[in-house]
Amino acid sequence: MLISEAFAQAASAPTGADFMSLLPLIGIFAVFYLLLIRPQAKRAKEQKLMIEALQKGDEVATTGGQLGRVSKVSGNYVILQIAENVQIVIQKTAIQTLLPKGTLNSIEKD
């Protein structure tokens, strides 16, 4: 015939997964842990501690960008004074940042 017979090469028996073949996978996991997982867990821990330490008089910024002073902390909610005689009730988890004391007064003067 015109087509010659093809012979398969003798396949070598699989040697199993040695350490060198797993090294790139371990390296990728280490990079993900160091660059993504660990910093995110650290931020979440700091956020939780900040929310637990909230008290009356603290100045905060919410995730929606609202600035205000904490009037009352109760359970999972915070009463936030955002202007004179204007108070809103928000969840503690909506608080993003604890501002330094006097931040609201310096903003109001401008």
CYANA upper distance limits for C-alpha pairs under 8 A (distance plus 0.5 A):
 17 ALA  CA     21 SER  CA      6.89
 17 ALA  CA     22 LEU  CA      7.76
 18 ASP  CA     22 LEU  CA      7.41
 19 PHE  CA     23 LEU  CA      6.74
 20 MET  CA     24 PRO  CA      8.39
 22 LEU  CA     26 ILE  CA      6.80
 23 LEU  CA     27 GLY  CA      6.60
 24 PRO  CA     28 ILE  CA      6.69
 25 LEU  CA     29 PHE  CA      6.82
 26 ILE  CA     30 ALA  CA      6.69
 27 GLY  CA     31 VAL  CA      6.77
 28 ILE  CA     32 PHE  CA      6.76
 29 PHE  CA     33 TYR  CA      6.61
 30 ALA  CA     34 LEU  CA      6.63
 31 VAL  CA     35 LEU  CA      6.42
 32 PHE  CA     36 LEU  CA      5.88
 32 PHE  CA     37 ILE  CA      7.08
 33 TYR  CA     37 ILE  CA      5.28
 33 TYR  CA     38 ARG  CA      6.28
 34 LEU  CA     38 ARG  CA      6.19
 34 LEU  CA     39 PRO  CA      7.84
 35 LEU  CA     39 PRO  CA      7.27
 36 LEU  CA     40 GLN  CA      6.75
 37 ILE  CA     41 ALA  CA      6.70
 38 ARG  CA     42 LYS  CA      6.73
 39 PRO  CA     43 ARG  CA      6.72
 40 GLN  CA     44 ALA  CA      6.68
 41 ALA  CA     45 LYS  CA      6.69
 42 LYS  CA     46 GLU  CA      6.80
 43 ARG  CA     47 GLN  CA      6.62
 44 ALA  CA     48 LYS  CA      6.67
 45 LYS  CA     49 LEU  CA      6.79
 46 GLU  CA     50 MET  CA      6.65
 47 GLN  CA     51 ILE  CA      6.71
 47 GLN  CA     96 GLN  CA      8.21
 48 LYS  CA     52 GLU  CA      6.72
 49 LEU  CA     53 ALA  CA      6.72
 50 MET  CA     54 LEU  CA      7.04
 50 MET  CA     98 LEU  CA      7.94
 51 ILE  CA     92 LYS  CA      6.95
 51 ILE  CA     93 THR  CA      7.85
 51 ILE  CA     95 ILE  CA      7.91
 54 LEU  CA     58 ASP  CA      7.31
 54 LEU  CA     73 VAL  CA      7.83
 55 GLN  CA     70 VAL  CA      7.43
 55 GLN  CA     72 LYS  CA      7.87
 55 GLN  CA     73 VAL  CA      6.95
 56 LYS  CA     69 ARG  CA      8.31
 56 LYS  CA     70 VAL  CA      5.63
 56 LYS  CA     71 SER  CA      5.76
 56 LYS  CA     72 LYS  CA      6.08
 56 LYS  CA     73 VAL  CA      7.32
 57 GLY  CA     69 ARG  CA      6.31
 57 GLY  CA     70 VAL  CA      5.72
 57 GLY  CA     71 SER  CA      6.83
 58 ASP  CA     69 ARG  CA      6.15
 58 ASP  CA     70 VAL  CA      5.88
 58 ASP  CA     98 LEU  CA      7.71
 58 ASP  CA     99 LEU  CA      8.07
 58 ASP  CA    101 LYS  CA      7.71
 59 GLU  CA     67 LEU  CA      7.92
 59 GLU  CA     68 GLY  CA      6.25
 59 GLU  CA     69 ARG  CA      4.94
 59 GLU  CA     70 VAL  CA      6.82
 59 GLU  CA     98 LEU  CA      6.64
 59 GLU  CA     99 LEU  CA      5.76
 59 GLU  CA    100 PRO  CA      7.45
 59 GLU  CA    101 LYS  CA      7.01
 59 GLU  CA    103 THR  CA      7.96
 59 GLU  CA    104 LEU  CA      7.74
 60 VAL  CA     67 LEU  CA      6.39
 60 VAL  CA     68 GLY  CA      6.20
 60 VAL  CA     69 ARG  CA      6.76
 60 VAL  CA     70 VAL  CA      7.84
 60 VAL  CA     95 ILE  CA      7.29
 60 VAL  CA     96 GLN  CA      7.96
 60 VAL  CA     97 THR  CA      6.14
 60 VAL  CA     98 LEU  CA      5.05
 60 VAL  CA     99 LEU  CA      5.69
 61 ALA  CA     65 GLY  CA      6.54
 61 ALA  CA     66 GLN  CA      6.13
 61 ALA  CA     67 LEU  CA      5.07
 61 ALA  CA     68 GLY  CA      7.13
 61 ALA  CA     95 ILE  CA      6.60
 61 ALA  CA     96 GLN  CA      6.33
 61 ALA  CA     97 THR  CA      5.68
 61 ALA  CA     98 LEU  CA      7.04
 61 ALA  CA     99 LEU  CA      7.45
 62 THR  CA     66 GLN  CA      5.77
 62 THR  CA     67 LEU  CA      7.06
 62 THR  CA     94 ALA  CA      6.03
 62 THR  CA     95 ILE  CA      4.77
 62 THR  CA     96 GLN  CA      5.51
 62 THR  CA     97 THR  CA      7.33
 63 THR  CA     94 ALA  CA      6.03
 63 THR  CA     95 ILE  CA      6.49
 63 THR  CA     96 GLN  CA      5.77
 64 GLY  CA     94 ALA  CA      8.35
 66 GLN  CA     82 ILE  CA      8.06
 67 LEU  CA     82 ILE  CA      6.84
 67 LEU  CA    104 LEU  CA      8.12
 68 GLY  CA     80 LEU  CA      6.29
 68 GLY  CA     81 GLN  CA      5.85
 68 GLY  CA     82 ILE  CA      4.90
 68 GLY  CA     83 ALA  CA      8.00
 68 GLY  CA    104 LEU  CA      7.86
 69 ARG  CA     80 LEU  CA      6.04
 69 ARG  CA     81 GLN  CA      5.66
 69 ARG  CA     82 ILE  CA      7.09
 70 VAL  CA     78 VAL  CA      7.32
 70 VAL  CA     79 ILE  CA      6.54
 70 VAL  CA     80 LEU  CA      5.13
 70 VAL  CA     81 GLN  CA      6.72
 71 SER  CA     78 VAL  CA      8.02
 71 SER  CA     79 ILE  CA      5.91
 71 SER  CA     80 LEU  CA      6.08
 71 SER  CA     81 GLN  CA      6.67
 72 LYS  CA     78 VAL  CA      6.31
 72 LYS  CA     79 ILE  CA      5.61
 72 LYS  CA     80 LEU  CA      7.82
 73 VAL  CA     77 TYR  CA      6.83
 73 VAL  CA     78 VAL  CA      5.15
 73 VAL  CA     79 ILE  CA      7.00
 74 SER  CA     78 VAL  CA      6.66
 76 ASN  CA     91 GLN  CA      6.33
 76 ASN  CA     92 LYS  CA      6.11
 77 TYR  CA     89 VAL  CA      7.12
 77 TYR  CA     90 ILE  CA      6.11
 77 TYR  CA     91 GLN  CA      4.90
 77 TYR  CA     92 LYS  CA      5.82
 78 VAL  CA     89 VAL  CA      6.21
 78 VAL  CA     90 ILE  CA      5.93
 78 VAL  CA     91 GLN  CA      6.56
 78 VAL  CA     92 LYS  CA      6.51
 79 ILE  CA     87 GLN  CA      6.93
 79 ILE  CA     88 ILE  CA      6.11
 79 ILE  CA     89 VAL  CA      5.02
 79 ILE  CA     90 ILE  CA      6.94
 80 LEU  CA     87 GLN  CA      5.94
 80 LEU  CA     88 ILE  CA      5.78
 80 LEU  CA     89 VAL  CA      6.71
 80 LEU  CA     90 ILE  CA      7.74
 81 GLN  CA     85 ASN  CA      8.05
 81 GLN  CA     86 VAL  CA      6.35
 81 GLN  CA     87 GLN  CA      4.81
 81 GLN  CA     88 ILE  CA      6.98
 82 ILE  CA     86 VAL  CA      6.45
 82 ILE  CA     87 GLN  CA      6.50
 82 ILE  CA     88 ILE  CA      7.89
 83 ALA  CA     87 GLN  CA      7.72
 90 ILE  CA     94 ALA  CA      7.23
 91 GLN  CA     95 ILE  CA      8.02
 99 LEU  CA    103 THR  CA      7.11
102 GLY  CA    106 SER  CA      6.83
103 THR  CA    107 ILE  CA      6.84
104 LEU  CA    108 GLU  CA      6.69
105 ASN  CA    109 LYS  CA      6.94
106 SER  CA    110 ASP  CA      7.46
